[in-house]
């Protein structure tokens, strides 16, 4: 009886180990991290640009025109108060040679990541091409402001509205309207 019991236990443990080692496959189109954190394949196909080309684009924050009559860039542009302080529905953009992230301005854990893209850069422009879109960041009049134009499939991302203008976060304090002020939201 003990031999039968030991044999059955051995067979059960062996079958458990074998079934645990089977490879699980996930459909890449269904691969999700939280709500909108979609990953397009792990393979990165960026050009042989060095990361220095992307330094100005490593942490872009959204801007809007706050004083269209001003000719001073730091007064003309500022943060979008509604999107940054009230609704929290704007997207910061973080780009490096491996990832292109659209990140909610109020929650760094809420992001949409693209890992398969190519890019080209020059002194005044960065072009990022994905399978569905082309993002073109153009520097405006030698200022620290980039105008973003997107072509291709329309992006509908919850709480990650894409602005028309961006600047590197390190430049944000130079703008007259650079924070939410006394807003306690």
MDTraj code that builds the backbone (N, CA, C; nanometers):
import mdtraj as md
import numpy as np

residues = "UNK UNK UNK UNK UNK UNK UNK UNK UNK UNK UNK UNK UNK UNK UNK UNK UNK UNK UNK UNK UNK UNK UNK UNK UNK UNK UNK UNK UNK UNK UNK UNK UNK UNK UNK UNK UNK UNK UNK UNK UNK UNK UNK UNK UNK UNK UNK UNK UNK UNK UNK UNK UNK UNK UNK UNK UNK UNK UNK UNK UNK UNK UNK UNK UNK UNK UNK UNK UNK UNK UNK UNK UNK UNK UNK UNK UNK UNK UNK UNK UNK UNK UNK UNK UNK UNK UNK UNK UNK UNK UNK UNK UNK UNK UNK UNK UNK UNK UNK UNK UNK UNK UNK UNK UNK UNK UNK UNK UNK UNK UNK UNK UNK UNK UNK UNK UNK UNK UNK UNK UNK UNK UNK UNK UNK UNK UNK UNK UNK UNK UNK UNK UNK UNK UNK UNK UNK UNK UNK UNK UNK UNK UNK UNK UNK UNK UNK UNK UNK UNK UNK UNK UNK UNK UNK UNK UNK UNK UNK UNK UNK UNK UNK UNK UNK UNK UNK UNK UNK UNK UNK UNK UNK UNK UNK UNK UNK UNK UNK UNK UNK UNK UNK UNK UNK".split()
xyz = np.array([
    [0.0816, -0.1184, 0.0000],
    [0.0000, 0.0000, 0.0000],
    [0.0869, 0.1260, 0.0000],
    [0.1961, 0.1231, 0.0807],
    [0.2844, 0.2383, 0.0863],
    [0.3521, 0.2610, -0.0482],
    [0.3853, 0.1562, -0.1173],
    [0.4514, 0.1663, -0.2472],
    [0.3562, 0.2277, -0.3494],
    [0.2312, 0.1878, -0.3484],
    [0.1311, 0.2424, -0.4406],
    [0.1113, 0.3912, -0.4120],
    [0.1001, 0.4255, -0.2852],
    [0.0817, 0.5655, -0.2463],
    [0.2022, 0.6484, -0.2897],
    [0.3244, 0.6003, -0.2654],
    [0.4457, 0.6713, -0.3052],
    [0.4547, 0.6829, -0.4563],
    [0.4146, 0.5806, -0.5267],
    [0.4171, 0.5839, -0.6728],
    [0.3183, 0.6875, -0.7263],
    [0.1991, 0.6893, -0.6704],
    [0.0989, 0.7879, -0.7120],
    [0.1451, 0.9298, -0.6802],
    [0.2026, 0.9502, -0.5647],
    [0.2540, 1.0813, -0.5263],
    [0.3648, 1.1255, -0.6221],
    [0.4541, 1.0325, -0.6562],
    [0.5621, 1.0631, -0.7489],
    [0.5084, 1.1024, -0.8867],
    [0.4109, 1.0279, -0.9372],
    [0.3500, 1.0573, -1.0674],
    [0.2811, 1.1930, -1.0637],
    [0.2110, 1.2213, -0.9562],
    [0.1414, 1.3496, -0.9414],
    [0.2417, 1.4655, -0.9417],
    [0.3478, 1.4554, -0.8636],
    [0.4495, 1.5607, -0.8580],
    [0.5195, 1.5780, -0.9920],
    [0.5494, 1.4681, -1.0575],
    [0.6148, 1.4738, -1.1872],
    [0.5249, 1.5419, -1.2910],
    [0.3989, 1.5065, -1.2926],
    [0.3063, 1.5691, -1.3886],
    [0.2871, 1.7167, -1.3567],
    [0.2883, 1.7531, -1.2290],
    [0.2772, 1.8943, -1.1909],
    [0.3966, 1.9734, -1.2410],
    [0.5137, 1.9185, -1.2256],
    [0.6344, 1.9870, -1.2729],
    [0.6338, 2.0040, -1.4240],
    [0.5946, 1.9014, -1.4946],
    [0.5920, 1.9068, -1.6405],
    [0.4898, 2.0096, -1.6876],
    [0.3735, 2.0140, -1.6264],
    [0.2700, 2.1090, -1.6697],
    [0.3094, 2.2518, -1.6377],
    [0.3859, 2.2756, -1.5322],
    [0.4304, 2.4098, -1.4965],
    [0.5359, 2.4617, -1.5927],
    [0.6060, 2.3719, -1.6601],
    [0.7134, 2.4144, -1.7477],
    [0.6665, 2.4427, -1.8892],
    [0.5405, 2.4221, -1.9188],
    [0.4902, 2.4532, -2.0518],
    [0.4958, 2.6034, -2.0723],
    [0.5377, 2.6453, -2.1916],
    [0.5507, 2.7870, -2.2214],
    [0.4138, 2.8473, -2.2475],
    [0.3872, 2.9579, -2.1792],
    [0.2611, 3.0281, -2.2013],
    [0.2828, 3.1309, -2.3103],
    [0.1910, 3.1397, -2.4046],
    [0.2015, 3.2384, -2.5103],
    [0.0887, 3.3387, -2.4950],
    [0.1220, 3.4655, -2.5216],
    [0.0250, 3.5732, -2.5117],
    [0.0189, 3.6419, -2.6467],
    [-0.0981, 3.6668, -2.6935],
    [-0.1151, 3.7386, -2.8182],
    [-0.0591, 3.8794, -2.8003],
    [0.0462, 3.9219, -2.8771],
    [0.1071, 4.0535, -2.8583],
    [0.0071, 4.1683, -2.8723],
    [-0.0963, 4.1518, -2.9521],
    [-0.1930, 4.2603, -2.9683],
    [-0.2794, 4.2774, -2.8444],
    [-0.2824, 4.1763, -2.7572],
    [-0.3608, 4.1863, -2.6351],
    [-0.2746, 4.2193, -2.5141],
    [-0.1453, 4.2319, -2.5351],
    [-0.0550, 4.2568, -2.4235],
    [-0.0807, 4.3960, -2.3673],
    [-0.1191, 4.4047, -2.2414],
    [-0.1522, 4.5309, -2.1775],
    [-0.0833, 4.5399, -2.0425],
    [-0.0476, 4.6598, -2.0034],
    [-0.0011, 4.6876, -1.8683],
    [-0.0939, 4.7964, -1.8173],
    [-0.1701, 4.7687, -1.7143],
    [-0.2744, 4.8574, -1.6638],
    [-0.3680, 4.8951, -1.7773],
    [-0.4213, 5.0184, -1.7786],
    [-0.5261, 5.0520, -1.8736],
    [-0.4755, 5.0768, -2.0148],
    [-0.3880, 5.1747, -2.0347],
    [-0.3458, 5.2128, -2.1692],
    [-0.2000, 5.1810, -2.1970],
    [-0.1323, 5.1089, -2.1130],
    [0.0109, 5.0883, -2.1266],
    [0.0429, 4.9811, -2.2297],
    [0.0049, 5.0041, -2.3517],
    [0.0222, 4.9069, -2.4590],
    [0.1676, 4.9010, -2.5008],
    [0.2164, 4.7817, -2.5217],
    [0.3515, 4.7617, -2.5707],
    [0.3445, 4.7017, -2.7102],
    [0.4163, 4.7587, -2.8020],
    [0.4275, 4.6989, -2.9344],
    [0.5567, 4.6193, -2.9338],
    [0.5583, 4.4929, -2.9384],
    [0.6776, 4.4095, -2.9439],
    [0.7973, 4.4669, -2.8665],
    [0.8849, 4.3812, -2.8269],
    [1.0017, 4.4201, -2.7477],
    [1.1156, 4.4694, -2.8366],
    [1.1115, 4.4350, -2.9631],
    [1.2195, 4.4691, -3.0552],
    [1.2243, 4.6199, -3.0795],
    [1.3421, 4.6782, -3.0649],
    [1.3610, 4.8209, -3.0881],
    [1.4369, 4.8372, -3.2176],
    [1.3837, 4.9193, -3.3059],
    [1.4515, 4.9414, -3.4325],
    [1.4775, 5.0899, -3.4503],
    [1.5563, 5.1468, -3.3631],
    [1.5919, 5.2866, -3.3777],
    [1.7209, 5.2957, -3.4586],
    [1.7405, 5.4079, -3.5212],
    [1.8595, 5.4267, -3.6027],
    [1.9821, 5.4371, -3.5135],
    [2.0996, 5.4347, -3.5710],
    [2.2231, 5.4420, -3.4932],
    [2.2562, 5.5843, -3.4521],
    [2.1580, 5.6549, -3.3990],
    [2.1817, 5.7871, -3.3421],
    [2.2251, 5.7660, -3.1989],
    [2.3089, 5.8557, -3.1464],
    [2.3433, 5.8393, -3.0064],
    [2.2354, 5.9030, -2.9206],
    [2.2336, 5.8667, -2.7943],
    [2.1284, 5.9141, -2.7049],
    [2.1342, 6.0645, -2.6871],
    [2.2490, 6.1295, -2.7152],
    [2.2609, 6.2737, -2.7052],
    [2.1627, 6.3451, -2.7966],
    [2.1326, 6.2843, -2.9119],
    [2.0357, 6.3423, -3.0042],
    [1.8979, 6.3534, -2.9396],
    [1.8706, 6.2701, -2.8420],
    [1.7384, 6.2651, -2.7794],
    [1.7346, 6.3337, -2.6434],
    [1.8453, 6.3883, -2.5983],
    [1.8501, 6.4475, -2.4648],
    [1.7452, 6.5564, -2.4453],
    [1.7263, 6.6437, -2.5432],
    [1.6259, 6.7500, -2.5321],
    [1.4835, 6.6951, -2.5291],
    [1.4655, 6.5701, -2.5696],
    [1.3323, 6.5109, -2.5777],
    [1.3082, 6.4076, -2.4680],
    [1.3998, 6.3981, -2.3730],
    [1.3900, 6.2951, -2.2703],
    [1.2753, 6.3178, -2.1723],
    [1.2324, 6.4422, -2.1564],
    [1.1239, 6.4713, -2.0628],
    [1.0528, 6.5987, -2.1064],
    [0.9617, 6.5857, -2.2011],
    [0.8894, 6.7007, -2.2551],
    [0.7583, 6.7226, -2.1804],
    [0.7312, 6.8474, -2.1460],
    [0.6070, 6.8815, -2.0773],
    [0.5211, 6.9673, -2.1702],
    [0.3875, 6.9516, -2.1602],
    [0.2974, 7.0240, -2.2510],
    [0.2856, 7.1719, -2.2172],
    [0.2729, 7.2513, -2.3227],
    [0.2516, 7.3953, -2.3111],
    [0.1301, 7.4347, -2.3931],
    [0.0829, 7.5563, -2.3692],
    [-0.0188, 7.6158, -2.4546],
    [0.0158, 7.7630, -2.4712],
    [-0.0470, 7.8277, -2.5680],
    [-0.0288, 7.9713, -2.5853],
    [-0.1167, 8.0396, -2.4808],
    [-0.0534, 8.1175, -2.3919],
    [-0.1291, 8.1862, -2.2867],
    [-0.1431, 8.3355, -2.3149],
    [-0.0533, 8.3918, -2.3975],
    [-0.0608, 8.5326, -2.4357],
    [-0.0178, 8.5447, -2.5813],
    [-0.1146, 8.5375, -2.6713],
    [-0.0836, 8.5359, -2.8147],
    [-0.0266, 8.6693, -2.8643],
    [-0.0414, 8.7760, -2.7883],
    [0.0093, 8.9067, -2.8314],
    [0.1564, 8.9263, -2.7961],
    [0.2086, 8.8465, -2.7046],
    [0.3467, 8.8620, -2.6604],
    [0.4433, 8.8052, -2.7644],
    [0.5567, 8.8742, -2.7782],
    [0.6621, 8.8255, -2.8671],
    [0.7741, 8.7588, -2.7874],
    [0.7597, 8.7581, -2.6549],
    [0.8572, 8.6929, -2.5679],
    [0.8098, 8.5503, -2.5425],
    [0.8915, 8.4542, -2.5802],
    [0.8520, 8.3142, -2.5756],
    [0.8116, 8.2705, -2.4345],
    [0.8802, 8.3206, -2.3315],
    [0.8512, 8.2773, -2.1950],
    [0.7222, 8.3391, -2.1391],
    [0.6688, 8.4393, -2.2080],
    [0.5396, 8.4973, -2.1703],
    [0.4281, 8.4462, -2.2614],
    [0.4629, 8.4201, -2.3867],
    [0.3642, 8.3737, -2.4836],
    [0.3142, 8.2334, -2.4492],
    [0.4036, 8.1456, -2.4065],
    [0.3686, 8.0078, -2.3738],
    [0.3710, 7.9861, -2.2230],
    [0.2941, 7.8886, -2.1798],
    [0.2916, 7.8502, -2.0395],
    [0.2200, 7.7178, -2.0263],
    [0.2098, 7.6693, -1.9040],
    [0.1416, 7.5408, -1.8870],
    [-0.0080, 7.5580, -1.9101],
    [-0.0687, 7.4529, -1.9548],
    [-0.2135, 7.4466, -1.9729],
    [-0.2737, 7.4197, -1.8352],
    [-0.3302, 7.5247, -1.7734],
    [-0.3823, 7.5113, -1.6372],
    [-0.4917, 7.4058, -1.6270],
    [-0.5817, 7.4021, -1.7235],
    [-0.6921, 7.3053, -1.7174],
    [-0.6378, 7.1623, -1.7230],
    [-0.5501, 7.1343, -1.8153],
    [-0.4993, 6.9990, -1.8329],
    [-0.4010, 6.9544, -1.7273],
    [-0.3249, 7.0486, -1.6711],
    [-0.2259, 7.0156, -1.5688],
    [-0.2810, 7.0199, -1.4271],
    [-0.3714, 7.1118, -1.3998],
    [-0.4125, 7.1369, -1.2614],
    [-0.5538, 7.0895, -1.2289],
    [-0.6454, 7.0952, -1.3236],
    [-0.7843, 7.0593, -1.2955],
    [-0.8186, 6.9196, -1.3458],
    [-0.8057, 6.9001, -1.4761],
    [-0.8465, 6.7736, -1.5374],
    [-0.7399, 6.6646, -1.5291],
    [-0.6142, 6.7041, -1.5207],
    [-0.5015, 6.6080, -1.5211],
    [-0.5141, 6.5101, -1.6381],
    [-0.5371, 6.5632, -1.7567],
    [-0.5593, 6.4763, -1.8722],
    [-0.4560, 6.4942, -1.9830],
    [-0.3481, 6.5672, -1.9554],
    [-0.2455, 6.5900, -2.0570],
    [-0.1361, 6.4843, -2.0514],
    [-0.0609, 6.4759, -2.1601],
    [0.0486, 6.3785, -2.1697],
    [0.1832, 6.4493, -2.1718],
    [0.2732, 6.4051, -2.0851],
    [0.4147, 6.4383, -2.0969],
    [0.4706, 6.3377, -2.1964],
    [0.5810, 6.3718, -2.2574],
    [0.6433, 6.2799, -2.3525],
    [0.7865, 6.2549, -2.3089],
    [0.8211, 6.1270, -2.3005],
    [0.9564, 6.0873, -2.2632],
    [1.0108, 5.9970, -2.3728],
    [1.1223, 6.0385, -2.4315],
    [1.1800, 5.9632, -2.5425],
    [1.3267, 5.9320, -2.5114],
    [1.3633, 5.8080, -2.5310],
    [1.5045, 5.7701, -2.5326],
    [1.5212, 5.6720, -2.6472],
    [1.6396, 5.6175, -2.6655],
    [1.6609, 5.5345, -2.7841],
    [1.5841, 5.4026, -2.7801],
    [1.5282, 5.3662, -2.6628],
    [1.4550, 5.2399, -2.6516],
    [1.3039, 5.2542, -2.6373],
    [1.2583, 5.3660, -2.5830],
    [1.1153, 5.3806, -2.5571],
    [1.0650, 5.5196, -2.5924],
    [0.9397, 5.5246, -2.6307],
    [0.8664, 5.6480, -2.6574],
    [0.7426, 5.6390, -2.5685],
    [0.7378, 5.7212, -2.4617],
    [0.6296, 5.7135, -2.3636],
    [0.5434, 5.8380, -2.3653],
    [0.4128, 5.8172, -2.3587],
    [0.3159, 5.9238, -2.3351],
    [0.2667, 5.9012, -2.1928],
    [0.2970, 5.9955, -2.1027],
    [0.2750, 5.9771, -1.9598],
    [0.1776, 6.0831, -1.9088],
    [0.0792, 6.0412, -1.8294],
    [-0.0145, 6.1357, -1.7688],
    [0.0633, 6.2338, -1.6814],
    [0.0311, 6.3647, -1.6920],
    [0.1046, 6.4678, -1.6185],
    [0.0898, 6.4557, -1.4668],
    [-0.0150, 6.3910, -1.4194],
    [-0.0384, 6.3794, -1.2750],
    [-0.0075, 6.2411, -1.2191],
    [0.0159, 6.1431, -1.3052],
    [0.0356, 6.0062, -1.2584],
    [0.1382, 5.9357, -1.3478],
    [0.2623, 5.9276, -1.3012],
    [0.3697, 5.8654, -1.3798],
    [0.3491, 5.7167, -1.4042],
    [0.2569, 5.6540, -1.3314],
    [0.2301, 5.5115, -1.3528],
    [0.1274, 5.4886, -1.4632],
    [0.0653, 5.5964, -1.5118],
    [-0.0342, 5.5878, -1.6187],
    [0.0333, 5.6334, -1.7482],
    [0.0807, 5.5364, -1.8263],
    [0.1525, 5.5720, -1.9480],
    [0.1198, 5.4769, -2.0619],
    [0.1477, 5.5243, -2.1834],
    [0.1345, 5.4462, -2.3054],
    [0.2752, 5.4375, -2.3628],
    [0.3259, 5.3175, -2.3806],
    [0.4643, 5.2996, -2.4242],
    [0.4697, 5.2376, -2.5633],
    [0.5576, 5.2936, -2.6450],
    [0.5873, 5.2386, -2.7768],
    [0.7348, 5.1997, -2.7743],
    [0.7621, 5.0750, -2.8063],
    [0.8999, 5.0283, -2.8045],
    [0.9546, 4.9971, -2.9435],
    [0.8696, 4.9990, -3.0417],
    [0.9151, 4.9711, -3.1777],
    [0.8971, 5.0987, -3.2592],
    [1.0087, 5.1673, -3.2857],
    [1.0034, 5.2921, -3.3597],
    [1.1401, 5.3221, -3.4195],
    [1.1415, 5.4159, -3.5117],
    [1.2664, 5.4681, -3.5659],
    [1.2624, 5.6188, -3.5457],
    [1.3787, 5.6815, -3.5474],
    [1.3815, 5.8263, -3.5343],
    [1.4990, 5.8843, -3.6115],
    [1.4811, 6.0077, -3.6516],
    [1.5885, 6.0865, -3.7112],
    [1.5839, 6.2229, -3.6456],
    [1.6996, 6.2811, -3.6259],
    [1.7018, 6.4119, -3.5627],
    [1.7998, 6.5036, -3.6333],
    [1.7688, 6.6317, -3.6246],
    [1.8569, 6.7366, -3.6739],
    [1.8553, 6.8456, -3.5667],
    [1.9181, 6.9566, -3.5933],
    [1.9253, 7.0617, -3.4917],
    [1.7887, 7.1230, -3.4613],
    [1.6970, 7.1201, -3.5552],
    [1.5669, 7.1848, -3.5358],
    [1.4486, 7.0892, -3.5329],
    [1.4734, 6.9591, -3.5509],
    [1.3595, 6.8690, -3.5679],
    [1.3918, 6.7267, -3.5239],
    [1.2887, 6.6611, -3.4710],
    [1.2961, 6.5188, -3.4405],
    [1.1750, 6.4530, -3.5053],
    [1.2001, 6.3463, -3.5801],
    [1.0913, 6.2688, -3.6401],
    [1.0954, 6.1288, -3.5810],
    [0.9837, 6.0895, -3.5213],
    [0.9699, 5.9555, -3.4644],
    [0.8626, 5.8844, -3.5450],
    [0.8964, 5.7690, -3.5993],
    [0.8027, 5.6931, -3.6818],
    [0.7733, 5.5592, -3.6155],
    [0.6434, 5.5330, -3.5946],
    [0.5985, 5.4050, -3.5407],
    [0.5227, 5.3331, -3.6517],
    [0.4703, 5.2174, -3.6222],
    [0.3947, 5.1444, -3.7235],
    [0.2645, 5.2157, -3.7595],
    [0.2121, 5.2979, -3.6693],
    [0.0831, 5.3622, -3.6936],
    [0.0902, 5.5140, -3.7078],
    [0.1982, 5.5765, -3.6605],
    [0.2044, 5.7225, -3.6574],
    [0.3426, 5.7760, -3.6891],
    [0.3429, 5.9057, -3.7206],
    [0.4677, 5.9794, -3.7351],
    [0.4540, 6.1043, -3.6477],
    [0.5466, 6.1222, -3.5543],
    [0.5495, 6.2368, -3.4643],
    [0.6642, 6.3263, -3.5081],
    [0.6340, 6.4533, -3.5376],
    [0.7379, 6.5470, -3.5794],
    [0.7417, 6.6624, -3.4792],
    [0.8557, 6.6754, -3.4112],
    [0.8785, 6.7837, -3.3160],
    [0.9673, 6.8861, -3.3858],
    [0.9150, 7.0084, -3.4054],
    [0.9897, 7.1128, -3.4738],
    [1.0172, 7.2266, -3.3770],
    [1.1434, 7.2637, -3.3641],
    [1.1817, 7.3738, -3.2749],
    [1.1315, 7.5049, -3.3341],
    [1.0699, 7.5864, -3.2502],
    [1.0106, 7.7109, -3.2972],
    [1.1051, 7.8292, -3.2762],
    [1.1492, 7.8913, -3.3835],
    [1.2269, 8.0149, -3.3810],
    [1.3400, 8.0148, -3.2788],
    [1.4218, 7.9143, -3.2783],
    [1.5356, 7.9041, -3.1864],
    [1.4965, 7.9210, -3.0395],
    [1.3757, 7.8843, -3.0054],
    [1.3289, 7.8903, -2.8668],
    [1.3279, 7.7489, -2.8098],
    [1.3049, 7.7326, -2.6811],
    [1.2992, 7.5984, -2.6236],
    [1.1620, 7.5321, -2.6390],
    [1.0821, 7.5821, -2.7325],
    [0.9473, 7.5300, -2.7547],
    [0.9458, 7.4485, -2.8833],
    [0.8852, 7.3291, -2.8746],
    [0.8689, 7.2423, -2.9905],
    [0.7216, 7.2331, -3.0268],
    [0.6942, 7.2446, -3.1562],
    [0.5587, 7.2238, -3.2061],
    [0.5500, 7.0773, -3.2491],
    [0.4454, 7.0101, -3.2041],
    [0.4282, 6.8687, -3.2359],
    [0.3185, 6.8523, -3.3397],
    [0.3513, 6.7810, -3.4465],
    [0.2531, 6.7444, -3.5477],
    [0.2527, 6.5924, -3.5592],
    [0.1318, 6.5356, -3.5603],
    [0.1173, 6.3905, -3.5659],
    [0.0394, 6.3542, -3.6909],
    [0.0889, 6.2568, -3.7647],
    [0.0149, 6.2055, -3.8799],
    [-0.0039, 6.0552, -3.8610],
    [-0.1028, 6.0028, -3.9276],
    [-0.1315, 5.8598, -3.9160],
    [-0.2591, 5.8362, -3.8377],
    [-0.2647, 5.7236, -3.7697],
    [-0.3817, 5.6834, -3.6935],
    [-0.4044, 5.7767, -3.5756],
    [-0.5296, 5.8152, -3.5541],
    [-0.5627, 5.9029, -3.4419],
    [-0.5429, 5.8269, -3.3105],
    [-0.4718, 5.8905, -3.2171],
    [-0.4497, 5.8311, -3.0859],
    [-0.5619, 5.8744, -2.9920],
    [-0.6296, 5.7795, -2.9328],
    [-0.7336, 5.8072, -2.8340],
    [-0.6913, 5.7418, -2.7036],
    [-0.6224, 5.8180, -2.6224],
    [-0.5684, 5.7646, -2.4981],
    [-0.6354, 5.8323, -2.3792],
    [-0.6841, 5.7548, -2.2873],
    [-0.7510, 5.8078, -2.1694],
    [-0.6492, 5.8801, -2.0805],
    [-0.6811, 6.0049, -2.0464],
    [-0.5989, 6.0890, -1.9580],
    [-0.4581, 6.1154, -2.0106],
    [-0.4425, 6.1111, -2.1427],
    [-0.3142, 6.1423, -2.2041],
    [-0.3381, 6.2234, -2.3325],
    [-0.4006, 6.3382, -2.3146],
    [-0.4276, 6.4268, -2.4281],
    [-0.2958, 6.4882, -2.4735],
    [-0.2723, 6.4862, -2.6021],
    [-0.1461, 6.5351, -2.6563],
    [-0.1598, 6.6829, -2.6915],
    [-0.0651, 6.7600, -2.6428],
    [-0.0636, 6.9040, -2.6655],
    [0.0005, 6.9351, -2.8006],
    [-0.0179, 7.0574, -2.8458],
    [0.0425, 7.1005, -2.9717],
    [0.1847, 7.1514, -2.9494],
    [0.2139, 7.1962, -2.8258],
    [0.3446, 7.2539, -2.7945],
    [0.4051, 7.1850, -2.6720],
    [0.5393, 7.1699, -2.6757],
    [0.6123, 7.1065, -2.5653],
    [0.7440, 7.1780, -2.5428],
    [0.7946, 7.1642, -2.4212],
    [0.9294, 7.2102, -2.3882],
    [0.9922, 7.1079, -2.2946],
    [1.1239, 7.1091, -2.2876],
    [1.1915, 7.0200, -2.1944],
    [1.1615, 7.0667, -2.0525],
    [1.1398, 6.9729, -1.9629],
    [1.1014, 7.0067, -1.8258],
    [1.2034, 7.0982, -1.7573],
    [1.3306, 7.0868, -1.7934],
    [1.4321, 7.1714, -1.7306],
    [1.4121, 7.3194, -1.7647],
    [1.3395, 7.3499, -1.8711],
    [1.3139, 7.4889, -1.9107],
    [1.1847, 7.5451, -1.8520],
    [1.1036, 7.4620, -1.7915],
    [0.9687, 7.5020, -1.7508],
    [0.9671, 7.6212, -1.6551],
    [1.0556, 7.6284, -1.5601],
    [1.0558, 7.7365, -1.4607],
    [1.0831, 7.8732, -1.5228],
    [1.1384, 7.8777, -1.6435],
    [1.1658, 8.0039, -1.7112],
    [1.0382, 8.0703, -1.7634],
    [0.9326, 7.9916, -1.7793],
    [0.8076, 8.0450, -1.8312],
    [0.7310, 8.1179, -1.7214],
    [0.6668, 8.2277, -1.7590],
    [0.5917, 8.3077, -1.6613],
    [0.4840, 8.2228, -1.5935],
    [0.4092, 8.1450, -1.6722],
    [0.3057, 8.0554, -1.6187],
    [0.3634, 7.9141, -1.6228],
    [0.4290, 7.8718, -1.5131],
    [0.5007, 7.7447, -1.5121],
    [0.4503, 7.6443, -1.4095],
    [0.3524, 7.6814, -1.3294],
    [0.2976, 7.5860, -1.2330],
    [0.1517, 7.6174, -1.2069],
    [0.0905, 7.5405, -1.1177],
    [-0.0526, 7.5547, -1.0891],
    [-0.0804, 7.6649, -0.9875],
    [0.0208, 7.7338, -0.9411],
    [-0.0011, 7.8425, -0.8454],
    [-0.0550, 7.7900, -0.7141],
    [-0.1600, 7.8516, -0.6654],
    [-0.2194, 7.8133, -0.5354],
    [-0.3246, 7.7064, -0.5474],
    [-0.3380, 7.6457, -0.6649],
    [-0.4412, 7.5444, -0.6844],
    [-0.4178, 7.4270, -0.5892],
    [-0.5199, 7.3867, -0.5183],
    [-0.5096, 7.2802, -0.4190],
    [-0.5736, 7.1510, -0.4655],
    [-0.6078, 7.1378, -0.5965],
    [-0.6816, 7.0244, -0.6480],
    [-0.6117, 6.8977, -0.6349],
])
top = md.Topology()
chain = top.add_chain()
for i, resn in enumerate(residues, 1):
    res = top.add_residue(resn, chain, resSeq=i)
    for name in ("N", "CA", "C"):
        top.add_atom(name, md.element.get_by_symbol(name[0]), res)
traj = md.Trajectory(xyz[None], top)
